[in-house]
Amino acid sequence: MKSPLLSLPGAVPAEGVDEGVAAHYGDLFREQRALADGTGFVDLSHRGVVTVTGDDRLSWLHLLLTQHVSDLPTGQATEALILSANGHIEHALYLVDDGTSVWAHVEPGSQEALIAYLESMKFFYRVEVADRTADTAVVHLPAGSIAHAPASAVVRETPYGRDLFLPREELESFAAEAGPAAGILAHEALRVEQHRPRLGFETDHRTIPHELGWIGTAVHLQKGCYRGQETVARVQNLGKPPRRLVFLHLDGSEVHLPPSGAEIRLADDGPDGRKIGFVTTSVRHHELGPVALALIKRNVPVDARLMAEETAAAQETVVEP
């Protein structure tokens, strides 16, 4: 999906998984400040959109998701995961029920695999699953925004702002009213500041929810009956996850940011030291400077000085060891 908003003045296309929307519109820090001040919007129209309709939609999803949704009130936002049988994270869904349908936005390109799994689990339940990506665009309004949400939009309101499920044909007219536009890089910078994990960035093939702080926000511990629940309960009650998410303050004198996947070592061990983790997302923040999220081994001391490749880094605890 290539957004029509890439035709806005100054738009620079994003690359990789976020291809299809703007990375920025010419001034990354101005766009970050606007979002932090509650103005502007972010075009997330490249994200996948899935709906589940039918009388059994909430009770059925309750059996499949990590979140308690059987009694989800109309209009209340939540987030949930789908795990493998071994408890590894496969999908992250950002949900709201409008009274008729559950709407979810997911990582770009992941909706087909998600829908295939959901379809395989329908059995006798009265539900219909649909891919709405082609006709629905996701738009983010930051916390504090007073921008008007069109009557045609389904609104998902969170502490970080409002996600709008907007008819795709209204995207350009909405942008003309709600500007200024901010790119995905500004959105990512604030996400990193808020210590919020993102599927495919903070996760790999063996990530479990405890490592990223998704217990409580996306995983409800007082429910069972979902794939991978045994791993969640075992780690929660009997052990600790092998890794933990940290927030890194990076040496601002370095010209280049350590990229995603950059190896992390203890500074005292030097460049030949043992790898203890890796950078997941690194950004330049308008106030904090260069910062990053990273996954490191759980037993690394919380006051240990780190190196992300050649860049010195001070850690801030996100998930307790």
C-alpha positions in Angstrom: 0.0 0.0 0.0 1.6 3.3 -1.2 0.1 6.2 0.7 -1.2 9.2 -1.3 0.3 11.4 1.4 3.7 10.7 -0.1 2.8 13.5 -2.5 2.8 16.1 0.4 5.6 18.7 0.3 8.9 17.4 1.7 7.8 13.7 2.0 10.7 11.2 2.1 9.6 7.6 1.7 10.2 5.2 4.5 12.1 2.0 3.8 11.9 -1.6 5.0 8.8 -2.8 6.8 7.4 0.8 6.9 7.7 1.2 3.1 4.6 2.9 1.7 4.4 5.9 4.1 6.7 8.8 4.8 9.8 8.5 6.9 9.6 12.3 7.5 8.4 15.5 5.8 11.7 17.3 5.9 12.2 18.1 9.6 12.4 15.1 11.9 12.8 17.1 15.2 10.0 19.5 14.3 7.7 16.6 13.6 8.6 15.0 16.9 8.0 18.2 18.9 4.6 18.6 17.2 3.5 15.1 18.2 4.8 15.6 21.7 2.8 18.8 21.9 -0.4 17.0 20.8 -0.5 18.5 17.3 -0.4 16.9 13.8 -0.9 13.3 12.8 1.0 10.2 11.6 0.1 8.3 8.5 0.1 4.6 9.4 -1.9 3.6 6.3 0.6 0.9 5.5 -0.5 -1.2 8.5 -2.7 -4.2 8.1 -6.3 -3.9 9.2 -8.4 -7.0 10.2 -12.0 -7.1 11.4 -13.9 -9.9 13.2 -17.7 -9.7 13.1 -20.5 -12.0 14.4 -22.2 -12.7 17.6 -19.4 -14.9 19.0 -16.5 -12.5 18.1 -15.5 -11.6 21.6 -15.9 -15.0 23.2 -14.1 -16.6 20.3 -11.2 -14.2 20.3 -11.0 -14.6 24.1 -10.0 -18.3 23.4 -7.2 -17.3 21.0 -5.6 -14.1 22.4 -3.5 -13.5 25.5 -5.9 -10.7 26.5 -9.2 -10.9 28.4 -11.7 -9.7 25.8 -14.8 -11.8 26.4 -16.4 -8.7 28.1 -14.6 -6.0 26.3 -16.7 -2.8 26.4 -17.6 -1.1 23.2 -15.1 1.6 22.4 -12.4 0.4 24.9 -9.0 0.0 23.4 -6.8 -3.0 24.3 -3.9 -4.9 22.8 -3.2 -8.6 22.6 -0.8 -11.2 21.4 -1.0 -14.5 19.6 1.7 -17.0 20.8 3.1 -20.2 19.4 2.6 -23.4 21.3 6.0 -22.7 23.0 4.9 -19.2 24.1 6.9 -17.2 21.5 5.2 -14.1 20.1 3.8 -14.5 16.6 1.3 -11.6 16.3 0.5 -8.3 18.1 -3.0 -6.9 17.7 -4.2 -3.4 18.6 -7.9 -3.8 19.2 -11.2 -2.0 19.7 -14.8 -3.2 19.4 -17.3 -0.8 17.8 -20.4 -2.8 19.0 -20.6 -4.7 15.8 -17.0 -5.6 14.8 -13.7 -6.0 16.5 -11.1 -3.8 14.6 -7.4 -4.6 14.8 -4.4 -3.0 13.2 -1.2 -5.2 12.9 2.3 -5.0 11.5 2.5 -4.2 7.7 2.2 -7.4 5.7 1.3 -9.6 8.7 -2.4 -9.6 8.2 -2.5 -12.5 5.7 -0.8 -14.9 8.1 -2.9 -13.7 11.0 -6.1 -14.2 9.0 -5.0 -17.7 7.9 -4.6 -18.7 11.5 -7.9 -17.2 12.6 -9.7 -18.9 9.7 -8.2 -22.2 10.8 -9.7 -21.7 14.3 -13.3 -20.8 13.4 -14.9 -24.2 13.8 -18.5 -23.8 14.7 -18.3 -20.2 16.0 -20.4 -17.5 14.4 -17.7 -15.2 13.3 -16.4 -13.7 10.0 -12.8 -12.6 9.6 -12.0 -10.0 6.9 -8.9 -8.2 5.6 -9.9 -4.5 5.5 -6.4 -3.2 4.6 -7.4 -2.2 1.1 -10.3 0.0 2.1 -9.2 1.2 5.6 -6.2 3.4 6.5 -4.9 3.7 10.1 -4.0 7.3 11.2 -2.5 8.2 14.6 -3.4 11.4 16.5 -1.1 12.1 19.4 -2.2 12.4 23.1 -3.6 15.8 23.7 -4.8 16.3 20.1 -8.0 18.2 19.6 -8.3 17.2 15.9 -11.8 16.1 14.9 -12.2 12.4 14.2 -14.6 12.0 11.2 -17.9 10.3 11.9 -16.9 7.5 9.5 -13.8 6.5 11.5 -13.6 3.9 14.2 -11.6 5.4 17.1 -9.2 3.5 19.3 -8.2 5.8 22.2 -5.1 5.0 24.3 -2.9 6.9 26.7 -0.6 7.6 23.8 -3.2 9.1 21.5 -6.0 8.0 19.2 -5.7 5.5 16.4 -8.4 6.1 13.7 -9.6 3.3 11.3 -10.5 5.7 8.5 -12.0 4.9 5.1 -9.0 5.0 2.8 -10.7 7.3 0.3 -10.9 9.9 3.1 -7.2 9.9 3.9 -6.3 12.9 1.8 -9.2 15.1 2.9 -8.5 14.2 6.5 -4.8 15.1 6.1 -5.8 18.5 4.8 -7.8 19.2 8.0 -5.6 17.5 10.6 -2.1 18.6 9.6 0.8 19.1 10.0 1.8 15.5 9.0 4.6 13.8 10.9 6.5 10.8 9.5 7.0 7.3 10.9 10.5 8.2 12.2 8.9 10.8 14.6 6.3 8.2 15.7 9.1 5.7 16.3 11.2 8.1 18.3 8.3 8.7 20.7 7.6 5.0 20.9 11.2 4.3 22.0 11.0 7.1 24.6 7.8 5.5 25.9 9.5 2.1 26.1 6.8 0.5 24.0 7.9 -2.7 22.1 7.0 -3.4 18.5 6.6 -6.8 16.9 9.5 -7.5 14.5 11.6 -4.8 16.1 11.9 -5.8 19.8 11.0 -9.4 19.0 12.8 -12.3 17.3 11.8 -15.9 16.8 12.2 -16.8 20.5 10.8 -13.8 22.3 8.3 -14.4 25.1 6.0 -11.6 26.5 7.8 -11.3 29.9 11.0 -10.1 28.2 9.3 -7.0 26.8 7.0 -5.9 29.6 3.9 -7.0 27.7 2.6 -8.8 30.8 -0.4 -6.8 32.0 -0.7 -4.6 28.9 -1.2 -7.3 26.3 -1.2 -10.5 28.5 -3.9 -11.1 31.1 -2.6 -13.4 33.8 -6.0 -14.4 35.2 -7.2 -16.2 32.0 -6.1 -19.4 30.4 -7.3 -21.3 27.3 -5.0 -19.9 24.7 -2.0 -21.3 22.8 1.2 -20.7 24.7 -0.5 -20.1 28.0 1.5 -22.8 29.8 4.8 -21.1 29.1 3.4 -17.7 30.2 2.2 -19.2 33.5 5.4 -21.2 34.1 7.7 -18.3 33.6 5.5 -16.0 35.7 5.2 -18.4 38.6 8.3 -20.4 38.6 11.1 -18.5 36.9 12.5 -15.5 35.1 12.7 -14.7 31.4 16.2 -15.2 29.8 16.3 -11.6 28.5 15.0 -8.2 29.4 14.2 -5.0 27.6 16.3 -1.9 28.4 16.3 1.7 27.3 19.8 3.0 26.2 21.2 6.5 26.3 23.8 6.4 23.6 27.0 8.5 23.3 25.9 11.6 21.5 29.4 12.3 20.1 29.0 9.4 17.7 27.9 10.3 14.1 26.2 7.0 13.4 23.5 5.2 15.4 24.1 1.5 16.1 21.6 -0.2 13.8 19.0 -2.8 14.7 20.8 -6.0 15.5 24.0 -4.3 16.7 25.7 -6.4 19.2 25.9 -5.2 22.8 28.9 -6.1 25.2 30.0 -5.0 28.6 32.2 -1.9 28.2 34.7 -3.3 30.7 35.2 -6.4 28.6 36.3 -4.4 25.5 35.5 -5.0 21.8 36.3 -8.7 22.1 34.0 -9.3 25.0 31.1 -11.8 25.0 27.9 -10.7 23.3 25.2 -10.0 26.0 22.4 -8.6 23.8 21.5 -6.6 20.7 19.9 -3.2 19.8 16.3 -3.5 18.6 15.4 0.1 17.7 17.7 3.1 17.7 16.5 6.7 17.1 17.4 10.3 17.4 15.1 12.0 19.9 14.4 15.8 19.9 15.2 16.1 23.6 17.1 13.0 24.7 19.4 12.7 21.8 20.4 9.3 20.5 18.6 6.6 22.3 17.6 3.0 21.7 15.7 -0.1 23.0 17.7 -3.3 23.4 17.3 -6.9 24.6 20.0 -8.0 26.9 20.6 -11.1 29.1 18.6 -10.9 32.3 21.5 -11.2 34.7 23.5 -8.2 33.3 23.8 -5.8 36.3 21.5 -2.8 36.0 24.4 -0.4 36.5 26.7 -2.1 34.0 28.3 0.2 31.4 27.5 -1.2 27.9 28.9 -0.8 24.4 26.6 -1.1 21.3 29.1 -1.9 18.7 31.5 1.1 19.1 29.0 3.3 20.9 29.0 3.7 24.6 25.6 3.2 26.2 24.0 3.7 29.7 21.1 1.5 30.4 17.8 2.4 32.0 15.6 -0.5 33.3 12.4 -1.3 31.5 11.9 -4.9 32.6 13.1 -5.7 36.0 15.8 -8.4 36.2 
